[in-house]
Amino acid sequence: VYAIASLFGKNTVINKAKTQKRFAILIPSHKQDEVIEHTVVSILGQAYPQRLFDVVVISDHQSEMTNMKLAQYPITLLTPDFEESTKAKSLQYAILNLPEFKIYDIALILDADNIVDQDFLTNVNDAFETAATKAIQLHRISRNRDTAAARMGSIFEEINNAIFRRGHINLGVSSALAGSGTAYDFNWFKTNVMKAKTAGEDKEMEALLLRQGYFIDYFDNILVYGEKMRTTVKMNEQHERWAYQQLQNLIRNIKFLPGAIFQKQYDLADKIIQW
């Protein structure tokens, strides 16, 4: 049903925002020495006013050389040393270490391998005001298709975008979150990210949003480019992690299914049934 629904409907019309919001751009980077610098350069090259966004890189178990290179850019560089690293821990560490006097409107989560266009933040600012909700998901798209595994990963990504995002939105149901390329209301994120306990923090955040009755919007025409795994072994490891995270979230949220159905929280019921 959602696959067919994804073929119809138009892109959401994005109105020009009346105000320019202030962004905290959080980039967890765990052993991503090869790609993180490209991402930082990409986000610093925005046409958006530089005084209105701060780039925060959480450099976890990366080399001293990488950290020295990153320290030369106008960013906030955090270097935690977790015994067991997870993205949730990195995001929580970032929130706890942001200067208290800084005021932000939007928390934008990117992966260490993401590249964006120059007008990216302007488009996200417009989309967030248009959506008028607590979270929006942007279109993650592959930037490499140089091996069979990378091509397969690219296909999987677009299947997910079609069924779980575009198809859902076209039928008036909340989009799924994708782990990166996600923009949250900063105050909501600051409070709720502290509740994340597993490696699949995006699924936990998704469940929290839906349980609290917030709609998750999706913008198909705002692109976030990411690298796909180049070998089948790496891709299989990644998919095993994802499958385990889905199972964890099903176990944590199955108890909410009867209530979601009786209270007509169809977005939440739909999500639990998918898991």
Backbone hydrogen bonds, N-H to C=O, Kabsch-Sander energy under -0.5 kcal/mol:
donor,donor_aa,acceptor,acceptor_aa,energy
5,A,1,V,-2.4
6,S,2,Y,-1.7
7,L,4,I,-1.5
8,F,5,A,-1.3
15,N,13,V,-0.6
21,K,19,T,-0.7
23,F,52,L,-2.7
24,A,106,I,-2.6
25,I,23,F,-0.6
25,I,54,D,-3.1
26,L,24,A,-0.8
26,L,108,L,-2.5
27,I,25,I,-0.5
27,I,56,V,-2.9
29,S,58,I,-2.7
31,K,29,S,-0.7
31,K,60,D,-1.4
35,V,32,Q,-1.2
36,I,32,Q,-2.0
38,H,35,V,-0.6
39,T,35,V,-1.5
40,V,36,I,-2.2
41,V,37,E,-2.4
42,S,38,H,-2.2
43,I,39,T,-2.4
44,L,40,V,-2.2
45,G,41,V,-1.0
46,Q,43,I,-0.9
47,A,118,Q,-2.5
52,L,49,P,-1.9
53,F,50,Q,-1.2
54,D,23,F,-2.2
56,V,25,I,-3.3
56,V,54,D,-0.6
57,V,55,V,-0.6
57,V,76,T,-2.3
58,I,27,I,-1.9
58,I,56,V,-0.5
59,S,57,V,-1.0
59,S,78,L,-2.8
60,D,29,S,-2.3
60,D,58,I,-1.0
61,H,59,S,-0.6
61,H,80,P,-0.7
67,N,63,S,-2.2
68,M,64,E,-2.5
69,K,65,M,-2.2
70,L,66,T,-2.5
71,A,67,N,-2.2
72,Q,68,M,-0.5
72,Q,69,K,-1.1
73,Y,70,L,-1.9
75,I,73,Y,-2.5
76,T,55,V,-3.1
77,L,75,I,-0.6
78,L,57,V,-2.8
78,L,76,T,-0.6
85,S,83,E,-0.5
90,S,86,T,-1.8
91,L,87,K,-2.5
92,Q,88,A,-2.5
93,Y,89,K,-2.5
94,A,90,S,-2.1
95,I,91,L,-2.2
96,L,92,Q,-2.3
97,N,93,Y,-1.2
98,L,94,A,-0.6
98,L,95,I,-0.8
102,K,99,P,-1.4
105,D,22,R,-2.7
106,I,22,R,-2.1
107,A,184,Y,-2.5
108,L,24,A,-2.5
108,L,106,I,-0.6
109,I,107,A,-0.5
109,I,182,T,-2.8
110,L,26,L,-2.2
110,L,108,L,-0.5
112,A,28,P,-0.5
114,N,111,D,-1.6
115,I,225,Y,-2.4
120,F,117,D,-1.6
123,N,119,D,-2.3
124,V,120,F,-2.5
125,N,121,L,-2.6
126,D,122,T,-2.1
127,A,123,N,-2.7
128,F,124,V,-2.8
129,E,125,N,-1.6
130,T,126,D,-2.1
131,A,127,A,-2.8
132,A,128,F,-1.9
135,A,215,F,-0.6
136,I,183,A,-2.4
137,Q,217,D,-2.8
138,L,181,G,-2.6
139,H,219,F,-0.9
139,H,222,I,-2.2
140,R,138,L,-0.9
141,I,224,V,-2.7
143,R,226,G,-2.2
151,R,147,T,-2.4
152,M,148,A,-2.4
153,G,149,A,-2.7
154,S,150,A,-2.1
155,I,151,R,-2.1
156,F,152,M,-2.6
157,E,153,G,-2.3
158,E,154,S,-1.9
159,I,155,I,-2.2
160,N,156,F,-2.5
161,N,157,E,-2.4
162,A,158,E,-2.2
163,I,159,I,-2.9
164,F,160,N,-1.7
165,R,160,N,-0.7
165,R,161,N,-0.6
166,R,161,N,-3.3
167,G,162,A,-2.9
169,I,165,R,-2.7
170,N,166,R,-2.4
171,L,167,G,-0.9
171,L,168,H,-1.0
172,G,169,I,-1.6
173,V,168,H,-2.9
175,S,216,I,-2.7
176,A,164,F,-1.8
181,G,109,I,-2.3
182,T,109,I,-1.2
183,A,136,I,-2.4
184,Y,107,A,-2.9
185,D,134,K,-2.6
186,F,105,D,-2.6
189,F,185,D,-2.7
190,K,186,F,-3.1
191,T,187,N,-1.6
192,N,188,W,-2.5
193,V,189,F,-2.8
195,K,192,N,-1.7
196,A,193,V,-1.3
201,E,199,A,-1.2
203,K,200,G,-0.6
204,E,200,G,-1.6
205,M,201,E,-2.5
206,E,202,D,-2.1
207,A,203,K,-2.3
208,L,204,E,-2.3
209,L,205,M,-2.6
210,L,206,E,-2.3
211,R,207,A,-2.7
212,Q,208,L,-1.8
213,G,210,L,-1.1
214,Y,209,L,-2.8
217,D,135,A,-1.6
217,D,215,F,-0.6
219,F,137,Q,-2.4
220,D,218,Y,-0.6
222,I,219,F,-1.1
223,L,221,N,-0.7
224,V,139,H,-2.5
225,Y,115,I,-2.5
226,G,141,I,-2.3
235,M,231,T,-2.2
236,N,232,T,-2.8
237,E,233,V,-2.1
238,Q,234,K,-2.3
239,H,235,M,-2.4
240,E,236,N,-2.2
241,R,237,E,-2.0
242,W,238,Q,-2.2
243,A,239,H,-2.5
244,Y,240,E,-2.3
245,Q,241,R,-2.3
246,Q,242,W,-2.4
247,L,243,A,-2.0
248,Q,244,Y,-2.5
249,N,245,Q,-2.4
250,L,246,Q,-2.2
251,I,247,L,-2.4
252,R,248,Q,-2.2
253,N,249,N,-1.7
254,I,250,L,-2.1
256,F,253,N,-2.0
257,L,254,I,-1.5
260,A,256,F,-2.3
261,I,257,L,-2.2
262,F,258,P,-2.5
263,Q,259,G,-2.6
264,K,261,I,-1.1
265,Q,260,A,-2.9
266,Y,264,K,-1.5
269,A,265,Q,-2.3
270,D,266,Y,-2.7
271,K,267,D,-1.8
272,I,268,L,-2.4
273,I,269,A,-2.4
274,Q,270,D,-2.0
275,W,271,K,-2.2
